[in-house]
Amino acid sequence: MTAEIICVGTEILLGNIVNTNAAFMAEKLARLGISCYYQSVVGDNEGRLKEIALAAIKRSDIVIFSGGLGPTEDDLTKETVSEAFGRKLIEDEKAWKQIVKFFEKRKLKLTENNRKQALVPEGSVVLYNKNGTAPGIIIESDSTKAILLPGPPGELIPMWETYVDEYLMKQSAEFLLSETVKICGAGESMVETDLKDLIDGQANPTIATYAKVGEVHVRVTAKGSDEKECRKLIKPVVKEIKQRFGAKIFTTDENVTLEMSVIQLMMENKMTLTTAESLTGGMLCSRLVNVPGASNVLKQGLVTYSNKSKRKYLGVKRGTLDKHGAVSEQTAKEMAKGGAAQGKTDVCVSLTGIAGPGGGSEDKPVGLTYIAVCIDGKVKVREYLFEGERAKIRESATVAALTMLRSCLLESMTEKTFSTEK
Amino acid sequence: MTAEIICVGTEILLGNIVNTNAAFMAEKLARLGISCYYQSVVGDNEGRLKEIALAAIKRSDIVIFSGGLGPTEDDLTKETVSEAFGRKLIEDEKAWKQIVKFFEKRKLKLTENNRKQALVPEGSVVLYNKNGTAPGIIIESDSTKAILLPGPPGELIPMWETYVDEYLMKQSAEFLLSETVKICGAGESMVETDLKDLIDGQANPTIATYAKVGEVHVRVTAKGSDEKECRKLIKPVVKEIKQRFGAKIFTTDENVTLEMSVIQLMMENKMTLTTAESLTGGMLCSRLVNVPGASNVLKQGLVTYSNKSKRKYLGVKRGTLDKHGAVSEQTAKEMAKGGAAQGKTDVCVSLTGIAGPGGGSEDKPVGLTYIAVCIDGKVKVREYLFEGERAKIRESATVAALTMLRSCLLESMTEKTFSTEK
């Protein structure tokens, strides 16, 4: 089964927005095992939209459109696709009622234009929109299926998750299931090398690696007649990957991020955290705060950008700064120790480094970073050298700090278990 | 003149990466006044790449390809496009020397495959690559021009800026120039309404608005026979826009961000800054730190996530927290005042709010945020209600804090000027 994606919108053609919808849908299709060979972007222009739509309908089994379902005359996706399928547009009563309700709730004035949004092609499946006014639509013919979705990601994503995923799964004669193993603290080429025999030797399930900043995701995808069969195929492969990467695996749940796994680990162990940042300037703390419920763990984040503030808020000694400099193993250690002590938390993670573009020297080049973790008074420190621009170095340092914090937490928990057992 | 964009890469089709190259190139084309009606993505597959390339060459004056110039057999863009133009591939000596040098510098081993990267179509223009091994290529025929660029953004962007921008400018009979006016503290619809007469009344220069989170960019683009003529056309329009939006305009320099303009303003006035954040969790501080040289202004950032830390690091009174709550005008004020006093800086900006999804009530809904700015001991506070998900609320709050900080700085400077004049 093949699908292709057509995104309709002048704002994408003008480069005013990045086409994240295409990436979202492409990833979902890949996960369902549906081959996607083409993506296109076209504006709200009848002739060009028709040209692209007809070519797609001819060559692909499923054509997914996003955008162009708005209330204005410029919005032509529904009209153009209906025409290509030879269908009349008729009003869908439920869709119209939902539009009226949507406007009433927001105390907005309905215009005659909005009535256009309740029109759907005869004999189509209507995907009701809880987050906006344009319903989604599925049109089926013997040879092709077209799926029309609204452009705003806040409407497209929930609609995909509510209706489209399930619909596409049913289209396939085979059942497809995938599980993602997320690894931190290992590069993509290392993961690929370590899994080469598995990747080469497997046809079902397939194994693919995806590199993110500081993380590698390994997706195991099985084809089978039902979910149970797929799970059975996936299970031993995931088990083998777990054995090979051990504690470097932070989750096998697609929705769990690295920062979530850290917060979770600390919540389970009733531990509290202070962050002490320099070059990352609050990026680490901000990532942790993006986890709902982070306040159970994170008590404060101190961005000690000046030497004075490193002394005042973290108790770094003047002598240490004078002798070793702000970017040094010693300073990182004192930052972590002082951050935990002054912040009265079980744990403190600290970073100090040179983000560039200025400030580097032969001894201490741009990218040099020290990360320290203090747990219950004991400190560990590591040296890193990150590459790239200022923003990239800061992002890499942030992920490295999360990774190191996690591995130190796991180590300390193992030690505790051992000492309890004695 | 029309152009279209073809991005070649399986990783885009799989949704593994977001197609930022397309957005970058589309924006550049829009700025040059070149109409772009189509964007396509296709994988490293000869048949499909040829199909898409031939359709594009037929319908557009300029076809821009990115990706597929690598050393492996999968990389087919150069071969396919050369064939479409009926050109043989020959080795470019300079390109080969650069590849050898690139490998030597990095102490990497050259393989026979890399020789393929030095091949270019006969009679083409070679765009040498300082940041990678694949040279870019321009092929010209009577009717169409093809521009081939490497896929990694770190290679594509500098190559565009070094060669492609200038090449495209020369293709046009007319000279095009644009200036961007960046506005904060006003919504897009307000900006559009205030500029309606100008936008409707102008054909040359044209005026277009672009909405960013918390900012609106107004681009004024003139066509003329040379730069001088364009500048003359742009000048009175930009002057008029400046008169209408006054201090809400933070820059007319395309490369200056809102956080840069704030750091710049404080540097000029030799002022120092502390940030005191709650819901944004370091996002504000992190944005300021992304400005090289921020350390001249920013001394520390305190993320006081717990009530205890608000008292300890910012001196917020227990009574204030008990009576008014952590999310209140009073707490925001004490945070700003205490942050500046304890941090010994001239200025402190503070934020406290409810990021959600939990924690909201009828009285204090999710999104409610107080931002306070303390300058030389005087505090101002404002109430905001931001919409959206947790991440969106936090980002909106961060931009609002930068905007409010900037306007308070400008006010205090005006006051100072007045009192000095007396």
HADDOCK unambig.tbl for C-alpha pairs under 7 A between the chains (distance, minus, plus):
assign (segid A and resid 12 and name CA) (segid B and resid 23 and name CA) 6.97 0.50 0.50
assign (segid A and resid 13 and name CA) (segid B and resid 26 and name CA) 5.98 0.50 0.50
assign (segid A and resid 13 and name CA) (segid B and resid 36 and name CA) 6.34 0.50 0.50
assign (segid A and resid 13 and name CA) (segid B and resid 37 and name CA) 6.70 0.50 0.50
assign (segid A and resid 14 and name CA) (segid B and resid 26 and name CA) 5.31 0.50 0.50
assign (segid A and resid 14 and name CA) (segid B and resid 27 and name CA) 5.42 0.50 0.50
assign (segid A and resid 14 and name CA) (segid B and resid 30 and name CA) 5.70 0.50 0.50
assign (segid A and resid 15 and name CA) (segid B and resid 23 and name CA) 4.22 0.50 0.50
assign (segid A and resid 15 and name CA) (segid B and resid 24 and name CA) 6.30 0.50 0.50
assign (segid A and resid 15 and name CA) (segid B and resid 26 and name CA) 4.51 0.50 0.50
assign (segid A and resid 15 and name CA) (segid B and resid 27 and name CA) 4.19 0.50 0.50
assign (segid A and resid 16 and name CA) (segid B and resid 27 and name CA) 6.56 0.50 0.50
assign (segid A and resid 17 and name CA) (segid B and resid 23 and name CA) 6.74 0.50 0.50
assign (segid A and resid 18 and name CA) (segid B and resid 20 and name CA) 6.13 0.50 0.50
assign (segid A and resid 18 and name CA) (segid B and resid 23 and name CA) 5.43 0.50 0.50
assign (segid A and resid 19 and name CA) (segid B and resid 19 and name CA) 6.70 0.50 0.50
assign (segid A and resid 20 and name CA) (segid B and resid 18 and name CA) 6.12 0.50 0.50
assign (segid A and resid 23 and name CA) (segid B and resid 12 and name CA) 6.94 0.50 0.50
assign (segid A and resid 23 and name CA) (segid B and resid 15 and name CA) 4.20 0.50 0.50
assign (segid A and resid 23 and name CA) (segid B and resid 17 and name CA) 6.71 0.50 0.50
assign (segid A and resid 23 and name CA) (segid B and resid 18 and name CA) 5.43 0.50 0.50
assign (segid A and resid 24 and name CA) (segid B and resid 15 and name CA) 6.27 0.50 0.50
assign (segid A and resid 26 and name CA) (segid B and resid 13 and name CA) 5.97 0.50 0.50
assign (segid A and resid 26 and name CA) (segid B and resid 14 and name CA) 5.29 0.50 0.50
assign (segid A and resid 26 and name CA) (segid B and resid 15 and name CA) 4.50 0.50 0.50
assign (segid A and resid 27 and name CA) (segid B and resid 14 and name CA) 5.40 0.50 0.50
assign (segid A and resid 27 and name CA) (segid B and resid 15 and name CA) 4.18 0.50 0.50
assign (segid A and resid 27 and name CA) (segid B and resid 16 and name CA) 6.53 0.50 0.50
assign (segid A and resid 30 and name CA) (segid B and resid 14 and name CA) 5.69 0.50 0.50
assign (segid A and resid 36 and name CA) (segid B and resid 13 and name CA) 6.35 0.50 0.50
assign (segid A and resid 37 and name CA) (segid B and resid 13 and name CA) 6.71 0.50 0.50
assign (segid A and resid 37 and name CA) (segid B and resid 42 and name CA) 6.11 0.50 0.50
assign (segid A and resid 37 and name CA) (segid B and resid 43 and name CA) 6.49 0.50 0.50
assign (segid A and resid 38 and name CA) (segid B and resid 41 and name CA) 5.71 0.50 0.50
assign (segid A and resid 38 and name CA) (segid B and resid 42 and name CA) 5.16 0.50 0.50
assign (segid A and resid 39 and name CA) (segid B and resid 40 and name CA) 5.55 0.50 0.50
assign (segid A and resid 39 and name CA) (segid B and resid 41 and name CA) 4.86 0.50 0.50
assign (segid A and resid 39 and name CA) (segid B and resid 42 and name CA) 6.78 0.50 0.50
assign (segid A and resid 40 and name CA) (segid B and resid 39 and name CA) 5.56 0.50 0.50
assign (segid A and resid 40 and name CA) (segid B and resid 40 and name CA) 4.35 0.50 0.50
assign (segid A and resid 40 and name CA) (segid B and resid 41 and name CA) 6.30 0.50 0.50
assign (segid A and resid 41 and name CA) (segid B and resid 38 and name CA) 5.72 0.50 0.50
assign (segid A and resid 41 and name CA) (segid B and resid 39 and name CA) 4.87 0.50 0.50
assign (segid A and resid 41 and name CA) (segid B and resid 40 and name CA) 6.30 0.50 0.50
assign (segid A and resid 42 and name CA) (segid B and resid 37 and name CA) 6.11 0.50 0.50
assign (segid A and resid 42 and name CA) (segid B and resid 38 and name CA) 5.17 0.50 0.50
assign (segid A and resid 42 and name CA) (segid B and resid 39 and name CA) 6.79 0.50 0.50
assign (segid A and resid 43 and name CA) (segid B and resid 37 and name CA) 6.52 0.50 0.50
assign (segid A and resid 210 and name CA) (segid B and resid 16 and name CA) 6.99 0.50 0.50
assign (segid A and resid 280 and name CA) (segid B and resid 286 and name CA) 6.71 0.50 0.50
assign (segid A and resid 281 and name CA) (segid B and resid 285 and name CA) 5.91 0.50 0.50
assign (segid A and resid 281 and name CA) (segid B and resid 286 and name CA) 4.58 0.50 0.50
assign (segid A and resid 281 and name CA) (segid B and resid 289 and name CA) 5.60 0.50 0.50
assign (segid A and resid 282 and name CA) (segid B and resid 282 and name CA) 4.20 0.50 0.50
assign (segid A and resid 282 and name CA) (segid B and resid 283 and name CA) 6.23 0.50 0.50
assign (segid A and resid 282 and name CA) (segid B and resid 285 and name CA) 5.80 0.50 0.50
assign (segid A and resid 282 and name CA) (segid B and resid 286 and name CA) 4.85 0.50 0.50
assign (segid A and resid 283 and name CA) (segid B and resid 282 and name CA) 6.24 0.50 0.50
assign (segid A and resid 283 and name CA) (segid B and resid 283 and name CA) 6.34 0.50 0.50
assign (segid A and resid 283 and name CA) (segid B and resid 286 and name CA) 5.36 0.50 0.50
assign (segid A and resid 285 and name CA) (segid B and resid 281 and name CA) 5.92 0.50 0.50
assign (segid A and resid 285 and name CA) (segid B and resid 282 and name CA) 5.81 0.50 0.50
assign (segid A and resid 286 and name CA) (segid B and resid 280 and name CA) 6.73 0.50 0.50
assign (segid A and resid 286 and name CA) (segid B and resid 281 and name CA) 4.59 0.50 0.50
assign (segid A and resid 286 and name CA) (segid B and resid 282 and name CA) 4.85 0.50 0.50
assign (segid A and resid 286 and name CA) (segid B and resid 283 and name CA) 5.37 0.50 0.50
assign (segid A and resid 289 and name CA) (segid B and resid 281 and name CA) 5.62 0.50 0.50
assign (segid A and resid 290 and name CA) (segid B and resid 391 and name CA) 6.66 0.50 0.50
assign (segid A and resid 295 and name CA) (segid B and resid 305 and name CA) 6.63 0.50 0.50
assign (segid A and resid 295 and name CA) (segid B and resid 306 and name CA) 6.94 0.50 0.50
assign (segid A and resid 299 and name CA) (segid B and resid 304 and name CA) 7.00 0.50 0.50
assign (segid A and resid 299 and name CA) (segid B and resid 305 and name CA) 5.44 0.50 0.50
assign (segid A and resid 299 and name CA) (segid B and resid 306 and name CA) 5.18 0.50 0.50
assign (segid A and resid 299 and name CA) (segid B and resid 309 and name CA) 6.80 0.50 0.50
assign (segid A and resid 300 and name CA) (segid B and resid 303 and name CA) 5.30 0.50 0.50
assign (segid A and resid 300 and name CA) (segid B and resid 304 and name CA) 4.87 0.50 0.50
assign (segid A and resid 300 and name CA) (segid B and resid 305 and name CA) 5.22 0.50 0.50
assign (segid A and resid 300 and name CA) (segid B and resid 306 and name CA) 6.70 0.50 0.50
assign (segid A and resid 300 and name CA) (segid B and resid 309 and name CA) 6.28 0.50 0.50
assign (segid A and resid 301 and name CA) (segid B and resid 302 and name CA) 6.01 0.50 0.50
assign (segid A and resid 301 and name CA) (segid B and resid 303 and name CA) 4.54 0.50 0.50
assign (segid A and resid 301 and name CA) (segid B and resid 304 and name CA) 6.64 0.50 0.50
assign (segid A and resid 302 and name CA) (segid B and resid 301 and name CA) 6.02 0.50 0.50
assign (segid A and resid 302 and name CA) (segid B and resid 302 and name CA) 4.91 0.50 0.50
assign (segid A and resid 302 and name CA) (segid B and resid 303 and name CA) 6.06 0.50 0.50
assign (segid A and resid 303 and name CA) (segid B and resid 300 and name CA) 5.30 0.50 0.50
assign (segid A and resid 303 and name CA) (segid B and resid 301 and name CA) 4.55 0.50 0.50
assign (segid A and resid 303 and name CA) (segid B and resid 302 and name CA) 6.07 0.50 0.50
assign (segid A and resid 304 and name CA) (segid B and resid 299 and name CA) 6.95 0.50 0.50
assign (segid A and resid 304 and name CA) (segid B and resid 300 and name CA) 4.84 0.50 0.50
assign (segid A and resid 304 and name CA) (segid B and resid 301 and name CA) 6.62 0.50 0.50
assign (segid A and resid 305 and name CA) (segid B and resid 295 and name CA) 6.63 0.50 0.50
assign (segid A and resid 305 and name CA) (segid B and resid 298 and name CA) 7.00 0.50 0.50
assign (segid A and resid 305 and name CA) (segid B and resid 299 and name CA) 5.40 0.50 0.50
assign (segid A and resid 305 and name CA) (segid B and resid 300 and name CA) 5.20 0.50 0.50
assign (segid A and resid 306 and name CA) (segid B and resid 295 and name CA) 6.93 0.50 0.50
assign (segid A and resid 306 and name CA) (segid B and resid 299 and name CA) 5.11 0.50 0.50
assign (segid A and resid 306 and name CA) (segid B and resid 300 and name CA) 6.68 0.50 0.50
assign (segid A and resid 309 and name CA) (segid B and resid 299 and name CA) 6.76 0.50 0.50
assign (segid A and resid 309 and name CA) (segid B and resid 300 and name CA) 6.26 0.50 0.50
assign (segid A and resid 391 and name CA) (segid B and resid 290 and name CA) 6.62 0.50 0.50
